[in-house]
Amino acid sequence: MRKAVHLATKLGSFDSARESLAATVEVELTTKRIERLAGRIGTERVSRRERDVRAREALPLVKKLAAPQGVKPPEVACVMYDGGRMQRCDLPVDAKTHWCETKVGALLELKAEKHTQDPCPELPDTFRDLAKMGKITREIHRTAAEKAAIRGEVFGRADAEPAEHETPPPDPLAEVREAVVFEPPVVVGRDVAASLVNSTSFGKQLAARAWSLGFAGAPLKAFVGDGLPANWGIWERDFKHLGFVPILDFIHALTYVSAAAMADRSPTEGGAIYLRWITLVWQGQVSQLIAEVAARAAELGPLPADASETDPRQIVAGTLTYLVNQQSRMNYPAYRLQGLPITSSHIESTVKQINRRVKGSEKFWTADRGEAMLQLRAEQLSDTQPLEVHWVRRSQNATGTRTYTNAA
């Protein structure tokens, strides 16, 4: 059972698990049998997760603010959050498509080196490549539009279906994220959470998992995400009171700045403005940037009610609103000084690892089976290996084995 569930969670499909089980373990199980086994164990893990959430919610505040007894807090704790996608076969008949959003969180134990001065005060050269930045801007906004289309009650767009292959396409943002040339924090350990629930419920899952890992007792804590309100709702409700520093992913900020700088300008003129504005962001001078973007908005004139998304006035106004809302999370020199991450690269890669198992144009899930597989896949990707602990406990309960201590 353990091997079958491992393969069903690791490989791209239940049928692939059946073939691998037959070839390596020489055990013949039907695809449906493997699916049911994975569903059973996944459901057990979901039930345990919910019990852990309720147990943490029932704790007095003073205990929530400290690490559990016997758990050593990490040197630096970081929580990152983003969303993936999967198809459901049990959605309402009036749903526009089968696609829905999954919630994914990465809980990172970091070893960061604090600095006496900014280790990278000058804008890295990669961010000066105008052609590359334009491509990145278009890619992120396209992805954001697809995510927005499947969030809440709107389950997706008809044109949002991915390619037929299971392996995701190369990440166009990876090279740019790696261009943050100052010494990044070293990841000592990673745990993963994933679910189909709404962001409010998922925030409680993240908080319970973070508490069990001792994150509340870490001397330095960070919460990294893009600009979506759901991200910062989780931070506000579940992590702000614990002292987690909110950090906006620098690459997402870059895309807004780039779009506003180039709006209704020639490539030469807009490129020069972009370089000035993104340097202000890198150096933490967001107030100055907001003033200059506001002046540009006034120069373009009032925004009409029927303005399209491509209207320069709409682009600049949207960037201005974005910067005002995110300003408190854009003190990048201070984050670099403390050795904290300023991009969400770890959660981006984690979402891909989750998607490899659950996302595909030929893959459809019910809510229960989808939730079970997300839980199994998240635990399989977690360094603390909670699923391995579950197998040991399950075996003991099934066989009647007990651990006894010498009364003497």
N, C-alpha and C positions, 0 to 999 in steps of 0.2 A: 504494500500500500504506500509506504514511504517513497519508494523509488518511482512508482507510478505517478504520484502527486508531484514529485520533483520534476519529472520530465514533462508532465502536463502544464506545469507552471513555467518552465524554462523554455520549452520549444514553442514554435509558432502556432501549433494547433494540437487538438486532442488526437487527431489521426497520426501526426508525426510522433507523438508520445507512444502511441500503440506500436508503430513500426520500430522505434528505438528500443522499447521494452522487449519486444520479441527478439531483436537482433543481439542485444547486450545481456539481458537477464534470462533470455530464453523462456519467458513467460507469455503465454498468449491470452490477452484480454481484449475484449471488444472496445471500440472507440467510445461507445455509450457507457460502458462500465468504467472506463477511465474518467470520463466526464463526471459521472456520478460520484466517484471517489473524491475528485478534486472539489466538487461542489459540497460534499459532506464536510471535508476538513476545512475548507474555506469558511463555511458557515459556522463551524466551531470556533474558528479564529475571530470571526466578526462578533460572535457572542461574547467572547472573552474581551475583545476590544471595548465593547459597549459597557461591560462590567467595570473595566478599568476607568472609563470615562466617568461613570456614575460614582465610583469610589473616590476619584480625585475631586469631583464636584462637591462631595459630602465633607471634604476636609475643612477644618477651620482655616481662615485666611493665613494665620501665622505659619501653618504647615505648608501651605501652597507657596509661600515666599521663600522656602528653604528646600534644599535637596532632601530626598528620602533618607532615612537612617541607613547607614551602611553604603551609600552611593557617593563616590567621590565626584564632585562637580568638575566639569572640564575647565581648562584654562580660559578658553573662549568658546562661547556657544552661539550658533547662528541658525536661524530658521529661515528657509526660503520657500516660497509658495508660487505655484503656477497651475495652469490647467492643460489637460490633454483632451483626447476625444475617443469615443467609441460609439458603435451603433447598437441601438436597442430594437428589439422586435415586439415590445409590449407597450409602445407609446400610444397615445390617443389616436383615433383614426383621422382626426383633422390636423395632426402634426405635419409640418411642411416636409420633413425628412426624418430619417431614422437617427441622425447624428445627435449626440448629446455630449455635454461636457463632463469630464472627470476632474476631480480635485487631487492635486499631488503636492506633497510637502517633503522637503529634505531637511533633516535635522543633523547639523554638522558639528562635530567637535573639532575645533581648530587650535593650532599652535601658532600664534602670531607674534611677530617681533615688533615691539613698540619702537618708535623713532623719536629723536629729539628735534628733528625738523622734517619737513615734507620730503619723502624719498624720491618724488617725481613731480616737481613743481611745474615743469614745462609740458605742454601738450605733446603726446607721442606722435611721431611722424605719420603713423597709419591713419590717424584721424584728420590728417591734412589732405588725404587723397580724395578729391572731390567726386570723381567718378564712382569710386567704391562706396563712399558715404551715401551717394544718391541711390545706389542699388540697395544698400542696407535699409535706407529709409522706406523705400517702396516695399521691400520684403516684410518688414516688421508691421507696417500699416496694413498690408494685405492679410497677414496672419491675425492681427488684432481684429480686423473686420470679420474674419471667419469665426473667431472665438465669440465675438459679440453677438453674432447671428445665432449661436446655439446656446446662449446663456439665458437663464430664467425660463420663461414659458415658451420662448421661441426656440425650437430644437434644431434649427439649422437652415442652410440655404441649399437649394437644389444643385448649385454649381460648386459646392464645397467638398465634394467627394474626392478622396485621395487616389493616388495611383493604385494599380492592381497589386503591385508587389508589396510584400510585407516589410522589407527593409526600408526605413525612411530615407528620403533623399539627403544629400550632404547639407549640413547646416551652413547657410551663407553667413551667419553671424559668428561662427566659431573663430575665424581668423581675426575678426575685429575684437572679439572679447579677449583673445590672447594677446592683443596689442597693448593691454594695460601693463606696462613694462616694469612697474615697481614690483618688488618681491611680494608675491601673493601669500596669503595665509596658507599654512600647510594643513591639509585635511587629515586629521588623526582617525576619525571615524565618521560613518554616515549611517543614519537610520532613515527609513522611508515610510511615508504614510500615503495612502491613496483610497479614494472613495467616490461614490456617486451622490452623496448627500449634498445639501446646500452648504454655502460657505459658513453660515453660523454654526451648524453642527460640525463641520469639518474643523473649524477653529478649536472647538472643544476637544476633538480627537488629537490635534496637534499639541494643544496645551497639556493634555494628559500624558502623551508620549514624551514631550519635552521634560515634564516634571519627573517622570520615571527615570530619565537619563541624568537627572541632577542639574538640568540647565538653569533652574531657578537660583541655584547657589553659585553659578559662575560669576567671577568678578567682572567679566566683560561680555556683553550679550548684544547681538544684532539681529534685525529682521529685515530681509532684503526681498524686494518685489518690484513689479512694474507699477504703472500708475493707475491700475484699475481700482475703483472704490472698494470692491470685495476684499482685495489684499489688505487694505489699510483698515477695513472694518474688523478683520481678524486681529490685526495688531492692536487696534484700539480696545477691543473687548477682552482679549486673552493674553496679550504680551506687554502692553504699555506699562501696566502697573508693576510688572516684574523688572522693569528697567531695560528692556530691549530697545536698542537704538534703531530707529527706522531709517532705512537707506533705500533711495530710489535707484533702480538699475540705471547706470550711466548710459548704456547703449540706447535705452528707450528715450531718455532725455535728449540724446543726440539726434534722434530721428525727428523729434518735434522742432528742435532748433534748426536743423537742416531744411526742413520743409518750409518754415517761416522765412528763413533767410533767402531762399531761392524763389519765393512766391512773387510773381510779376516783376522779376528782375532777369537781366541777361546772365548767362553763366559766369561771365567775368565779374560783374558787379555783385551778383549773389554769392559767388564763391568767396570773395573778400569779406563780405558781411558774415558768412557762415564761420569763417576762420576766427573772426573777432568774437563772435557770440559763443562758439563752442569753447574757446579759450577762457571766456568769463565763467562758463559752467565748470570747467576743469579746475579753475583756481578759486571756485567758491564765491564768485562775485555775482550771485544770482539777482540781488536787488538792482544792480546796475543793468543787468540783462533785461529784467522786467521793465525797467524804465525805457530802454531802447526799443523793445518790442511794442510797448504801449504807444510810443511815438510813431512807430511804423504803422500801427493800426489806425491812429488818428490821421496819418498822411493818406492812407488808402480810402478813408471815408467811412460813413456809417454802414453797418452790416444789414442788408435787406433781409426781410423775413423769409424770402424764398431763395436765399443764396444756396448754391450747390456746394457739395463737398470740395470741389476743385476750385471754387471761387477764391482768389487770393485773400480777400477780406475774411472769408471763413477760416482759411488755413491759419492766418496770423492771429485771428481772434481765438481760435482753438488753442494755439500754442500759448498765448497770453494766459488764458484760463488754466491751462495745464501747469505752467510755471508758478503761478500764484498758489495753486492748490498744493504743489509738491515742494515749494521752496524750503520748508523746514526739514526735508529729507535729502537735501542736495549739498551738504557741507562736505564735499569730497576731500579737500585738504585735511580736515580733521579726521576723517575715516582712514585715510592713508597713513596719517601720523600714528594712529592707534593700531595699524596693521589689520584693519577690517576689510572685508571684500566690498567692492563697489559695483560689481556686475553679478548677474544671476546665472552665471554659466553652469554652476553645479545643478541647479534645478532644471535648467534646460536639458541637460544630458540625462537627468533622472526621468523626466517626462518621456524622452525618447525610449528609454529602457522599458518603461511601463507600456508605451504605445506599441512596441514591437510584439507584445503578447496579445493585446486586446483590440488594437486598431487595425482595420483592414476592410476593404469594400465587400469582402465575402464573409466577414465575421459579424454575427448578430448575437446579442445577449439579452436575457431577461434581467430585470433589476436584481433579483436574488443571486443568479449565477454570475452576473457581472460584478456585483459587490464582493462575492466570495473570491473571484479570481483576482480582483484588484488587491484584496487583502493578502492573498497568498503571494502575489508577485512583489508587493511592497516588502513583505517580511523576508522573501528570498533575497532581496537586494540590500537588506539591512545587515550591517556588520555585527550587530549584537545577536543575530540569528535567533529571534524569538520563536521561529517555527521549529527549530531543533529542540528547544526547551519543551515545546508543546508535545513533540513526539515522545520524549522521555516520560513526561507526566502521563500521557495517554497510555503508554505501555504499562506503566505502573498501575494505573487505575484498572486497566483491562485484565491484568494477570493477577491482581491481588498482592503484588509485591509491595512491601513496606520497608522503610528504613528505620531500624531500631537503634537506640543508643544504650550503652551499658549503664544500668541504673546505679551501679557502684561508682 
